[in-house]
Amino acid sequence: MSRYWAGSVFQEGFSVIQLTDTESSSTAELIPAIGNNLFRFECGGHEIILPPASLDSLRREPLAAFQYGIPLLFPPNRVRNGRFSFRGREYKLPLNEPPDHHLHGEICSKAWEIAGYGASQEEGAWVTSRFRYADHPEIMAYFPHLLTFAMTYRLKEGRLYLEGMIENEGVYEAPFAFGLHPYFPLPFASGKQIVLQIPAAAEWPVTNQAFVTGRPEGSAFSQRLREGVPIEDYPVAGCSLLSMDQEMDRTCRIQMKDRGYTIAYQLDHIFPFLVLFRPEWASAYSLEPYTYVTDAFNLPYEHELTGARGIRAGEQIRFMNGLWIET
């Protein structure tokens, strides 16, 4: 019997892609019809990613598409009033967080196309999905750029990898802002000690909606994160915005001291920023890697500082993140 398996199964009326690794007792499940969300990942008997109560709730409940699993975001977080400008062009995004803001983009809720999946000893269990703006005239109406997203999830030797490629197939440079929003289920209510370790360089002052209010500085919190900070008292609905140290190992760790294991989340260098967020709707915590700070195109700071940038015609941007447990 092969160690790895990848296939399509039906759950609650949805087609779900399942990846398994029998030797590490690992399973990952992805729902292409709702944002290509990898909504479940379990490894060695531990639940690593927070799943929704039901798959139908991802479609039925407002905002649920980016409240569970690993939503894919373009642009990540909020755009104030849904408006910004880039290279002389004005953009007006839909206000999907009434009354004032655009939140997290639309690729996290729309259907993706499965390009292929498979399993072997060499490649592990994998699935590749694509999303093309050209197939969505409602998006092209306010963001007229031919972007294509190709995401490959790969489960190999107990580790889950996301290998991403974003390509501009158009003739004009497009604003570029991409992020991920994984939810890690944590036992906040049990009084267990939870320690967060992040290679942080600085902290940005932000509002409770993650809007930037000033330049980043080295704070006591960002310095302590490098060694490890207990977060069991991190405020519900609280958030922090960090600049990452690009010279250090880019692995973040959430240590469950009383449970004897650690969640390790390795980030590619295309993500210089990380949002920390504790949701009020679940006992969970999110480490959100971003290519830019919230609403960067509207900030009065140099783009080198905020990560505001474009993706040129014909350009491909690639990355790879990894997720696993350590015992």
N, C-alpha and C positions, 0 to 999 in steps of 0.2 A: 504494500500500500504506500502511495506517495505521501510524503510529509505535507505537501502543499495542495490546496484546492481553491479554485475560483469558479463561481457559477452564479446563475440567476435563480432566485427563489421568489415566491410570492408571499408577501406578508400584508395582511389587512387590505388586500386588493391592489397593492403596489408591487411593481417589479423592483426587487432589491438585489444588489450585487453583494455577494458574500465572499470574503477571503478568509481562509483558515490555515493555521500552522499547527499541526497536531503535536509536535514535539515540545512546543512552548505553551500549549493549551491557549492559543491566541485566536481570536475571531474579530474581524472588522466587517461592518456592514454599511453600505452606501445607498442612498436613495436618489437616483438621477432625476426623477420627476420633480423634486423639490430642491432646487439649488445645488444638486450634486453633493448633498450634505452627508458626510461620513458621521452617522448619528450614533454609532456604537463601536467601542473598541474595548475588548476585555483581554487580559493577558495573565496567565498563571493564577486564575481565580480572582483577579482584581478587576474591578470596573474602572477604566481609565478615563473614558469620555461619557458625559452625562447624556443619556437618551431621553427622548420625549416620552410622556405617558402613553401616547399612541402616535402612529405615523400620520393618521388623519388630522391630528391636532396641528401638525406643522403647516397644513394648508388651511384649516378651518379657523384657527385662532389668530387674531391680529398680532403681528410682531413675532409669532412663534417660530417663523422660519430662521430667525437669528437669535433664538433663546436656548437652543439645545444643539448638541453635536459639535461639528466644526463648520460653521457657516463661512463661505467665501465672500469677501467684501470688495466692491469696487464702486465708489470710493468707500474706505472704512470710516466709521463714525459719522459725525454730523457735518453738513454744509449749511452754514447760517443762511437762512432765508432761501436755501436751495440755489444760490447765485454765486458765481465767481467768473473771473475772466482769465484767459490764457492766450498768449501770442496775439492779442488784439481781438480775440473772439469772446463774446459773452455767452455764458452757459446758464440755463435756467432749468434746474432739476425739479422733478415732482416733489411736493411737500408731503412725504409719506409719514412724517411725525408731526401731525397738526398741532398748533397752527403755523409753525414758523420754519421747520427745518426739513432737510432731506437726510435720511438716516440709512447708512450701510449699503446703498445701491440696490440693484434688482437682480443681480446674478445669483444671489442667495435664495431666491424664491422661485425663479423660473426653471423650466425643464432644460436639462443638458442631454446631449447625445452621447451614447456609449460608442466609442470608437473600437474597443476591443478589450478582451480580458483573457487571462490564461494563468498557467501554473507550471513550474518546473523546478528542479533542484537548483539550477543556476540562477533563475530569476525570481524565485519565490512565487507568491500569489499576487497578481496585479490586475488593475483595471485602469483604463484610460478613458476620460470623458472630455468632451469639447463643448464650448459655447461660443457662437459667432454672433456679434452684434448685427451683422448683415441679415440674419434670420429674424430680427426683431425690429420692425419698422417703428414701433412705439418708442424704443430706446433711441434709434437713429434720429428720430424727430427732435430730440433735445441734446443728443451726443453723437454728432454725425461723423463717426470714425469707425473704420472697419477693423475692429479689434477681434482677435480670436484667442480664446483661453483653452489650453490643453493641460489637464491635470491627471497625473498618474499616481494613484495610491498603490504602494507596494508593501506587502507584509513578508518579511524575511528574517529568519532566526529570532523571532519574537519581537522584532522592531517594525514599527510602522513608519514608512517614509512617504512624503508628498513631494513628487518631482513636478514642478510647474514650468510652463512656458506660456508667455503672453506675447503675441505678435501684432504689430500694426501693419495690416495688409493694404492700407489706404495710401494716399499721396500727400497727406498733411500730418504734421506732428500733432499728437493728441496729448491732453493732460493725462498724467499717470499717477494713480493712487490706489494701492492694493493692500489688503490686509486679511488676516485670519482671526477667527473668534472662537477658539476651542474652549469648551466648558469642562473643567475637571471636578468630578464629585468629591467633596471633602466633608469630613465629619465635624462641622463647626458646632453643632448642637450637643455633641457628646462630651465636650470639654477636653478632647484629645489635643496634644501638642502638635501643631503644624508649623513647619519652618520653611520659609521661602528663601531661596538663594538665587541671585541674578547678577550677571556681570554688568552692573549699572555704572554709568559714568556721571550722570547728572539727572536732576528732576526738574520738570517744567511746572510752573504754577498754573493750575487749571481750575475751572468751575466744576460743579458736580455733574455737568454734561460733557466734561473733557474739553471744553473750549479753552484755549491758551490765553493767559492774561499777562504773560511776561516772558522774559528770556530764561533759559535753563540755568541752573546753578547746582554745584555740588552740595547736596543737603545731607543732614545726618542720616535720613532714611536711605538715600541712595548709597551712601558709604556703608551702612550696616548691611544692606542687601548683598553686598559682595561676600560677606562671611556667613550670612544667614539670619533672618528675622522671623520671630514667631508672629503668625498672622491670625491666630484664632480670635483675636479681638479686632481684626480689621473691620471697619464699619460697613454694615449692610448698605448697598447702593453706593458705596464709596468707590472712587477711582483715583488712579495715579498715572502720570505719563512720564516715562523715562527715556533718556538717551542711553543707548547701549555702548559699552566699551568695545570698539571694533578690533582692538588688539588682543583681547582675552578670548578664551574658549567661549563660544556662544551658546553654551548649554545652561539652561535654567533648571532648577530642581525644586520640587515640592516634597519635603520629607515628612512622612507620617511616622513620627517617632515611636508611637505606641503600637503601630501596626507592622512595623518592621520592613517597610519598603519605601522607595522614593520614586516619584514620577520625574523622568528626565525629558526635557523638551529642547532639542537642539535647533537653533535658528540660523538661516542663511544670512550672509552679510547684506543682502538687498533690503533687509529689515533693520534699519538703524534705531527704530523706536519700538517701545513696548508699553501698552496700556494694561494696567492691573485693574480688575473690576470684580466686585462681589455682588452678584445679582440678589434681588429681594425675593425672586420667585422659586428659588431652589437652594439647597445646601451645596454650593459649588463656588468655584473661583475660576477666573479666566485670565490667561496670559495672552494678550492680543498683539502679535507682531504686525507693525505697519511700515510701509515705505515712506510715509510722511506723517507729520503731526496733524492732529485734527484741524480741518478747515485751513490747511496750509496756504492755499492760493489766495486767501483773503487776509493773511497776516502781513504786517508791515516789516517783516524781517527778511534777511537775505535767504534766498532759496537753498543755499548750501547748508544753512542752519536748520531749516524746517523740512527739507526733503521734497519740497515742491519741484517737480520736474516734468519733462515730457517723454513720450516714447516716439521716436522718429519714424518716418515712413520706411517700411521694410525692416525695422529693428525688432529683434527678439530679446526678451528679458527672461532669463531662466533662474531657477532657484531649487534648492532641496532642503527640506526640514525633516527632522527625525523625532520619533516619540517612542519611549520604551520605559520599562521599570527596572530599578536596581534593588536588590535585596541584600 
